[in-house]
Every structure is written in C-alpha cells, then in structure tokens.
C-alpha cells in the first residue's frame, strides 16, 4: 500500500503512454488491440483497475472528501463503461463515431480525474 501512496501520477501516465507508443513502434499494437477487442471484459476490468489505482494514489482517498455530485458522476460513468462490454451497445455507439467515441473518452477521463485529485 505504501508503494501506491508514492505513485506519481505524471510518471505513471508517462510510463503508460511510453508503453502504448512502444507497442505501435514495434508493430504489436494491432495484435494487442485485436486481443482486447475479442475479450470485451478485459479492457473494462483493466479500466476499473486503473481507476482504482488513480484513486488509491490520490491525495484524497477518503470518499467523504468528495461531493455527492462527484460520487454520482463516477458511479454513472462506471456504469456507462460497463455497457461497452455489451456488443449491441458497442454497435450502436459505433454508428455515431467519431462523436460517440470522443464523448465517451471525455466522460471517462473526467471521472478518472475526479478520482485522481
């Protein structure tokens, strides 16, 4: 737990982006994306895990330090994210691309930023 207390969000973000760019550079990004697309619950579980890590590494790990609207927003977005494991939802959202993808990414980023504050 002490390791999570010392986690620097900026350094962790840089490491994550480095890993992603490295996958593209060595040509493995397509394989990884294909694997993740064929296992719908894996990206969802990883997203939830990363949100939990952001929360645990934040300065405000006490839920009482968050406003009610922030808690409700995070719960709403987590439910919204769970819909992406359901193929009919993915198909419907794909019909509104790229707008739906951008809105979804913004919603999820704001929720994670709330948890990481």
Secondary structure, DSSP 8 states (H G I E B T S, - for coil): -HHHHT--HHHHHHHHHHHHHHHHHHT-HHHHHHHHHHSHHHHHHHHHHHHHHHHHTSS---GGGS-HHHHHHHHHHHHHHHHTTSHHHHHHHHTTTTHHHHHHHHHHHHHHHHHH-
